[in-house]
Amino acid sequence: MTFPLNKRTFALALAAGALLAVSGVQAQTALDDILKAKVLKVAVQTDSAPYGFVGTDLKPMGLDIDMANLIGKKLGVPVELVVVVSASRIPALQTKKADLVIATLGKNPDREKVIDFSSAYSPFFQAVFGPKNIPVKSFADLAGKSVGVTRGAMEDQELGKVAPTGVDTKRFEDNNATIAAFTAGQVQFVALGASVAGNMMTKNPQLSAEYKLLLKDSPNFIGIAKGEDKLKAKVNEIIADAKKSGELEAMAKKWLGRGLGELPL
């Protein structure tokens, strides 16, 4: 036997149904989707060594790839790398081709309008590098020494702001020429971006080079689709735990020749 619904009861039933539907949509988050699919899709670059590049086995490797694998391990799912270029990093999130972007991504107000960011996970910096057997604790220690830079690069500009009188700054036309001068002993020190310097030290261990002085620091963040607070919170938890355990420090030293320093996590 059925009973007719009056208008009030019918309206309440419709409202309840709509509420349940909305709740169901809201409950399903990007983190839920990752765990259900049992795969974490991460956008990475392979043209920014030592953060991301192709190894001799033709597979992506670098600090960002290590970070992606760490997050996948902590989530208990395998990682699927989605190779992107700089311009396609944010679109990869917006089109759901990737769950996260780990690709030397800096944070600025314009980007924050369209995606969310995790805590910082690695340093990205321009610095002075040199041999371990020549102690340098401040820019004043560079007086009377030669430093190679790439003409017009950010390192050239930043070094000009802090270099003391007496520094012999030698400018070269590109990073390859700057590195060649350092490896050949034409200059005692070199000012480079972290990615270039890390690659140089990996390929030339005989140089026994190390990080000396910071010129400019701009840390990297993980990009997350706008509004995915649950995934953001989980990623931040993993980053905080990895910092506490020393895993982030080890990654930075492995790939950059420098620890986290004052990374604002």
Legacy VTK file of the C-alpha trace (Angstrom):
# vtk DataFile Version 3.0
C-alpha trace
ASCII
DATASET POLYDATA
POINTS 265 float
0.000 0.000 0.000
1.475 3.416 -0.919
0.846 6.787 0.597
0.830 10.050 -1.372
3.580 12.552 -0.580
2.475 16.031 0.338
4.452 18.987 -1.020
6.435 19.494 2.182
7.494 15.848 2.424
8.406 15.778 -1.267
10.511 18.936 -0.921
12.326 17.502 2.101
13.024 14.293 0.216
14.477 16.218 -2.710
16.647 18.322 -0.386
17.936 15.235 1.396
18.778 13.577 -1.907
20.630 16.636 -3.120
22.585 16.851 0.141
23.624 13.214 -0.116
24.717 13.702 -3.697
26.803 16.734 -2.840
28.316 14.983 0.174
29.271 12.050 -2.009
31.073 14.301 -4.474
32.907 16.167 -1.731
33.948 12.967 0.034
35.783 11.705 -3.057
39.071 13.598 -3.100
42.233 13.357 -5.169
43.879 11.413 -2.352
40.978 8.952 -2.352
41.331 8.556 -6.126
45.071 7.870 -5.826
44.583 5.200 -3.187
41.698 3.636 -5.123
43.635 3.582 -8.422
46.744 2.366 -6.574
49.003 4.709 -8.540
50.413 8.200 -7.993
50.882 10.201 -11.192
53.636 12.767 -10.829
54.634 15.378 -13.406
58.423 15.726 -13.636
60.939 17.367 -15.933
63.907 15.613 -17.524
65.692 18.753 -18.699
66.687 20.214 -15.335
69.556 18.183 -13.893
70.151 17.351 -11.100
66.461 17.740 -10.180
65.240 15.754 -13.167
67.158 14.286 -16.087
67.572 11.100 -18.092
70.208 8.699 -16.782
72.454 6.345 -18.717
69.707 3.725 -18.505
67.377 6.218 -20.275
65.175 6.462 -17.192
64.323 9.698 -15.343
66.411 10.339 -12.258
67.308 13.198 -9.944
66.182 14.869 -6.737
62.610 15.440 -7.920
62.279 11.822 -9.018
63.573 10.673 -5.630
60.996 12.935 -3.968
58.179 11.513 -6.101
59.203 7.973 -5.215
59.403 8.864 -1.525
55.816 10.148 -1.538
54.631 7.087 -3.445
56.361 4.832 -0.923
54.759 6.640 2.022
51.335 6.382 0.367
51.925 2.709 -0.406
51.376 3.054 -4.154
53.684 2.877 -7.204
54.609 6.092 -9.008
53.853 6.821 -12.650
56.082 9.609 -13.956
54.512 12.044 -16.419
57.248 13.931 -18.253
56.431 17.613 -18.823
58.224 20.796 -19.807
58.152 23.996 -17.796
55.092 25.446 -19.561
53.020 22.277 -19.170
53.563 21.709 -15.444
50.471 23.519 -14.181
48.213 22.372 -17.071
49.123 18.780 -16.170
47.407 19.334 -12.818
44.458 21.199 -14.231
43.724 18.489 -16.814
44.281 15.727 -14.228
47.140 14.183 -16.193
49.073 14.333 -12.934
48.159 14.238 -9.255
51.260 16.200 -8.239
53.871 18.344 -9.926
57.408 17.835 -8.636
59.472 19.764 -11.158
61.489 22.661 -9.684
58.251 24.559 -9.206
58.534 27.926 -7.501
55.654 29.625 -5.730
54.342 33.064 -6.655
51.011 34.933 -6.285
49.888 34.284 -9.870
50.408 30.537 -9.583
48.703 30.458 -6.187
45.545 31.691 -7.887
45.245 28.505 -9.949
46.958 25.731 -7.945
47.920 24.960 -4.365
51.415 24.323 -3.040
52.906 22.016 -0.484
55.584 23.047 1.973
59.006 23.570 0.390
60.860 20.289 -0.100
64.213 21.275 -1.625
66.452 24.291 -2.093
66.900 25.922 -5.449
69.646 28.441 -5.405
72.438 30.264 -7.135
75.733 29.995 -5.313
79.504 30.061 -5.420
81.174 26.654 -5.623
84.808 25.766 -5.274
87.378 23.189 -4.183
87.158 21.794 -0.670
90.801 22.584 0.052
90.299 26.363 -0.256
88.304 27.587 2.768
85.738 30.296 2.093
83.382 31.411 4.868
82.279 34.813 3.568
82.338 36.878 0.400
85.260 38.808 1.842
87.298 35.617 1.490
86.933 35.849 -2.295
89.137 38.954 -2.438
92.180 38.216 -4.577
90.602 35.086 -6.035
89.080 34.384 -9.461
85.408 33.497 -9.949
83.909 32.357 -13.242
80.336 33.345 -14.142
78.120 33.170 -17.184
77.726 36.624 -18.677
74.344 38.198 -17.920
73.101 35.227 -15.879
71.421 35.720 -12.508
74.645 34.540 -10.835
76.542 37.333 -12.590
74.036 39.902 -11.327
73.898 38.556 -7.769
77.671 38.192 -7.462
78.059 41.811 -8.549
75.945 42.884 -5.554
78.097 41.171 -2.926
81.569 40.648 -4.363
84.267 42.569 -2.460
86.900 44.718 -4.070
89.691 42.613 -5.476
87.606 39.740 -6.815
88.709 38.721 -10.314
85.370 38.045 -12.007
85.796 36.259 -15.329
82.743 36.145 -17.584
81.988 33.443 -20.145
79.323 33.244 -22.811
77.420 30.178 -21.575
77.329 27.676 -18.705
79.339 25.098 -20.630
82.174 27.587 -21.133
82.021 28.642 -17.475
82.229 25.034 -16.311
85.013 24.262 -18.773
87.056 27.152 -17.365
86.591 25.867 -13.812
87.428 22.260 -14.648
90.529 23.416 -16.562
91.727 25.461 -13.600
91.356 28.818 -15.350
89.309 30.088 -12.400
89.427 29.065 -8.735
85.697 29.347 -8.081
82.515 29.347 -10.103
79.088 30.936 -9.581
76.278 28.753 -10.921
72.683 27.746 -10.450
72.081 24.679 -8.297
70.999 22.465 -11.177
74.046 23.277 -13.291
76.454 23.003 -10.358
75.016 19.702 -9.171
75.355 18.219 -12.622
78.926 19.519 -12.870
79.944 17.952 -9.555
78.311 14.633 -10.422
80.143 14.426 -13.740
83.457 15.680 -12.364
84.058 14.124 -8.943
87.796 14.683 -9.374
87.186 18.407 -8.847
86.279 17.763 -5.217
84.035 20.819 -5.466
81.495 21.885 -2.876
78.961 24.590 -2.091
80.621 27.687 -0.643
78.413 30.788 -0.518
74.741 31.459 -1.219
73.877 34.115 -3.793
70.105 33.717 -3.964
67.661 31.167 -2.581
64.267 30.234 -4.043
63.011 26.854 -2.750
60.951 24.325 -4.680
57.371 23.362 -3.840
55.083 20.532 -4.923
52.114 21.611 -7.025
48.688 20.282 -6.057
45.322 20.856 -7.731
43.341 23.729 -6.239
41.164 22.753 -3.294
42.665 19.295 -2.725
43.258 19.976 0.962
43.331 16.332 2.003
46.110 15.501 -0.457
47.978 18.692 0.454
47.848 17.836 4.149
49.159 14.323 3.491
52.007 15.568 1.294
52.952 18.166 3.920
52.946 15.443 6.566
55.317 13.334 4.441
57.612 16.317 3.840
57.706 17.187 7.555
58.484 13.576 8.515
61.189 13.344 5.833
62.800 16.516 7.110
62.744 15.216 10.680
64.205 11.844 9.679
66.984 13.415 7.611
65.744 12.019 4.290
65.335 15.463 2.719
68.765 16.501 3.949
70.321 13.382 2.415
68.569 13.998 -0.907
69.751 17.601 -1.067
73.354 16.641 -0.307
73.256 13.759 -2.796
72.057 15.836 -5.727
73.019 19.417 -4.886
76.144 19.108 -2.783
74.416 21.175 -0.103
71.953 20.466 2.703
68.589 22.083 3.282
70.015 25.076 5.141
67.234 27.430 6.193
64.620 25.848 3.953
61.232 27.243 5.127
59.269 24.020 5.639
LINES 1 266
265 0 1 2 3 4 5 6 7 8 9 10 11 12 13 14 15 16 17 18 19 20 21 22 23 24 25 26 27 28 29 30 31 32 33 34 35 36 37 38 39 40 41 42 43 44 45 46 47 48 49 50 51 52 53 54 55 56 57 58 59 60 61 62 63 64 65 66 67 68 69 70 71 72 73 74 75 76 77 78 79 80 81 82 83 84 85 86 87 88 89 90 91 92 93 94 95 96 97 98 99 100 101 102 103 104 105 106 107 108 109 110 111 112 113 114 115 116 117 118 119 120 121 122 123 124 125 126 127 128 129 130 131 132 133 134 135 136 137 138 139 140 141 142 143 144 145 146 147 148 149 150 151 152 153 154 155 156 157 158 159 160 161 162 163 164 165 166 167 168 169 170 171 172 173 174 175 176 177 178 179 180 181 182 183 184 185 186 187 188 189 190 191 192 193 194 195 196 197 198 199 200 201 202 203 204 205 206 207 208 209 210 211 212 213 214 215 216 217 218 219 220 221 222 223 224 225 226 227 228 229 230 231 232 233 234 235 236 237 238 239 240 241 242 243 244 245 246 247 248 249 250 251 252 253 254 255 256 257 258 259 260 261 262 263 264
